[in-house]
Amino acid sequence: MAKIVVALGGNALGSTPQEQKDAVAFTAESIVSLVEEGHEIILGHGNGPQVGMINLAFESSASNGEGTPEMPFPECGAMSQGYIGYHLQNAIQKKLAARGIEKSAATVITQVLVSEEDEAFQKPTKPVGSFYSKKEADKLEQEKGYNMIEDAGRGYRRVVPSPIPLDIVEKKLIKKLVDDGDIVIACGGGGIPVIRKNGGFEGVPAVIDKDFACETLAELVEADVFLILTAVDKVAINFGTDEEEWLSELDLETAKKYCQEGHFAAGSMLPKVRAAMNFVEETGGRALITSLEKAAQALAGKDGTVIKK
């Protein structure tokens, strides 16, 4: 049996609280099945839509003169970790009880250390929040000073800096919970990005890519497997073309070549492949990219894309 860090993609969550409750019920079923097989599970997840919605809600309320203060982005990230974590642990606890498994699930509000010198702060790239028309996007740029980009043909979204994770502040606590046999939910939304300041840590307005944060987590807890769950069963090259090819395995050299050739989109598959490569390179462990539905089959070597040395 293996110690597995699972990075949950956006398809495991929902756009509204009720949608999310419905989605995580299915997610919990798959996760608890892995627990039932004897695996140790540590969960991470994204928060792009959720943190953007929280931030926008506070801004809208403040601009309407309702007396609500604008909420700093790090605090919005903490809120998203809390409510997504609540839904996940609630659903997982229910499934554990239904199967007679005596384990607990808990969310750790996680701070992730970044460098204030990271060049990402000069080049925002991480999409967050809702989709807008070009006209709406232009208005937000003028009124709010946001950076807006066209996102995969679906509309325009705000982008914020996405610095590289260096360390996890709560790593000792997370390790202790894992060693005690608990299911830990950590690094939600990539964690709250913080920098060292005045003898402590201070939050900065950014969103760390959840795949890179989860990879850092996987290294720190000495995971055997880094499992990235997304909307597709396997990684593909020439995606969406007549030459599309689904890959069952990738070695590091070939994966690097495909990244350089531009086979993977920057906003979707590229960070997943790069995070998987980092894990394999740093630990010699196994990295898998697949869908939530095929997680068990991928772990058994029957589906998904495995990245190896």
N, C-alpha and C positions, 0 to 999 in steps of 0.2 A: 504494500500500500504506500501511497505517496503523500508528501506535503505539497499542496497545490495552491498557488496564488491565481485567482480567477479575476480577470478584468472584464467586467460586464459592459457590453455596448449599449447604445441608446435604445435598441429594440427591446431590451429587457425592462425598460422603464416607460412611462407614459407622459403625455403633454399636459395632463391635468391630474390633480390628486386622485380622482376616481379612476381615470385611465391607468394611472400608475398602480393603484391597488389591484386592479384586474391583471395587469401585466406581471407584477411581482409574484402573484399567486402561482403562475406557470413557472416563473424563474425559480421560485423556492422549491417546487417539485423536482426540478432537475438538480439543484444544488443538494438537496437532502438525499437524493438517490446516490450521489457521489459519497456523501457522508456515510450512508448505509453500507457502502462497499468498503468502508474502513479508511477512506482518505481524510487527511486533515485539510480543512478548507479555510482560506483567507480571501475575503472578497474586496474588490475595489470596483468603482463604477464611475461613469461620466456624470456631468451635470450641466452641459452646455445650455440646453433650453431652459432648465429650471433656474439656474443662477441669473440668466438674462431676464426671465420673467419676474423674479423677485426684485431685481434691481430696477426694472421698468415700473413695477407697481409702486415702489417707494417714490421714484422720481415723479410719476404722474400725480400721486397724491400730494406731494410737496408743491408741485407747480400749480395745482388747482386751489391752493390756499387752504388746505384742510388741516394745516398745523402739523403735518407729518414731516419729520426731518428726512433729508436724503440719506440713504444708508450707504456707507463705504463698501466698496466691492469685496474686500476680504470678509466683512460681516455677512454679506449676501452669500458668499461661498460657504460660510459656517452654517447659515440657515439651511442651505440646500443639502449639506451633509446631514444635518439633523433630521430633516423630514424624509429624505430618501432613505436614510439609514433606519428610521423608525418603521417605514413601510416594509423594508427588506427583513429586518429582524423579526417583526411581527408575523410576517408570512412564513418565515423559516421556522420560528418557534411553533407555529400551528402545525406545520407539516411534521416536525420532529415529534410532537406529542401524538399525532395521529399514527405514527409508525412505532411508537413506544421507545424512541431513542432519547436517553437521558443526557442531553447536552444543552448548553445555553448559546444564544447568539447575542452579540452586543456590538454597538457602533462606537468607534473611537473617533472623536472629532480630531482630525489629524492636521498638524502643521508641517509643511514641507519646506525645507530650507532651499533658497535660491540665492544667486549672486546679484547684487544690485548693479553690477557691471555687465550683466548678461545683455548681449546685443539685442535680444528679443524686445527689450523695453524701448528700443528705437524703431523696431519694425513689428508692429502688432500683426498677428496672423491668425489668432484663434477665434473662430466664429462662436458667438453666444447669442442667446435670445431668439426672438421671432424673426420671421422673414418679412421683408418690406418691398414695396414697389420702388422703382428708381426715384420717383418724385418724393416719396416718403423718406427714402434714404438720404436724399439731398437735403431735405428739411432738417433731419436729425443731425447731419454733419454741420449745418449752419447754426442750429440752435443749441446743440449739446456739445459740439466739438468732437463727436464720435468719428471713428474711422469705420467706414462702411465699404463692404466689397460684395461683388456678385458671387453667390455660393452655389456652384454645381447646377446652374440653370434653374434653380428653385426660387430665386429672388435675391434680395440684398439683406445682409446681416451685419451687425456690429462685430468688429474684431478687436481683441485686446491682446496684450503681450502674452507670450507663452514660453516662459523661461525654462531652462533645463533643471530638473530636480537634483539636488546635491546630497541631501540627507533627510531623514524623517525624525522630527523632534521626539515623538512618542514611541520610538522603536522599541525601547526596553519594556514598556507596558504592553505593547502589541505582542512581543515575543513571549512574555509571561502568560498572557491569555491563551496564546496558541499552545504553549507547553502544558497548560492546565487542561487542554482538550476542548476549549471553547471555539466556536465559530466566530471569527472576527471580521467586522466590516470596517475597513480603513481606507484612507487616501481617497475618500469620496470626491469626485470631481477633480481628481489630481491632487487633492489636499489644498489647504489654505497656504498660498505662497507667502513666506516670511523671509525677512533678512535679519541679520544680526545687528542690533542697535542698542546702545546704552546698557550694555550688560544683559540684554534679553533678546526677544524677538519682536519684530514689528511687521504687520501685514502690509502687503503691497497690492495694488490693483492689477491683477493678472489672473490667468487660468492656466495651470500646468496641464499638459496633455496627460490624460489619465493612463494611457498605455505606458508612457515613460515613468510616471509615478509608481504604477503597479510593478513595473520592472525593477525599480529601485527597492520597493518593498520585498519583492521576490528574492533579491540578493540578500537583503538584511535578515530575513527570516530563514535563509538557507533552504529555499524551496527546491524540490526535485523537479517540479513541472511549473511552467508559466503558461497558463491557458487563457488565450484572448478570444472572447466570444463576440461575434459580430453578426451581420445580417446574412452572410453567405456561408456555405458549407466549406469552401476551400478558397485559397488565394488563386487568382487568375492573372495571366499575362495577356496582352492584347484584348483587354476586357471590353465587351460590347462591340467587337468587330467580328468579321467572318473568320479571323484567325485566332479567336479566343481559345485559350487553353487553360484548363483547371489543373492545378499542381497538387500532387499528393505529398511531395517532399521537396525541400530546398536546402542545399548546403550553403554555408556562409558566402563562399566565393560567388556562386551563381546568384544568390539573393542580392549581394552588393552590386553585381552587374545589372540586374533588372532594375534596381533602384536608380542607378546612374542613367539607364536608358529611358527612364520616365514611365515605366509600366504601371506604377502605383500612384494614385491621386494623393496630393499633399494633405487634403482635408479628410481622407478616409483610410485607405489601406496603407499608405506609406509609413505613418507613425507606428502602425501595428507591426509591420515587417521589421522596421528598424529597432523597435523595442524588443521584439523576439530575437533578433540578431545580437543585440547587446547582452541579453540574458545568457544565450548560448556561449557567446564569446567570453563572458566574465566568469561563468560558473561551470560550463561543460554540461549543464542540465539540458532538459528537453523543453522546447517551446512549441506550442500548438496554436493554430488559428483555425477556428471553425464557428459554426452556429451553436446557439444554445441547445437546439434540438439534437445536435449530433455530438454533444460534449462527451458522453459516455463512449460512443463508438470511436471518437478520435483518441481518447485515452487508451482504448484497446487496440489502436493501430489500424482501425477499419474505416476511418473517414478523416476528413480535415486535412490540413497541411502541416506537416512537421518540419521544423527548422532545426538542422543539426550541423555539427562541424564537418 
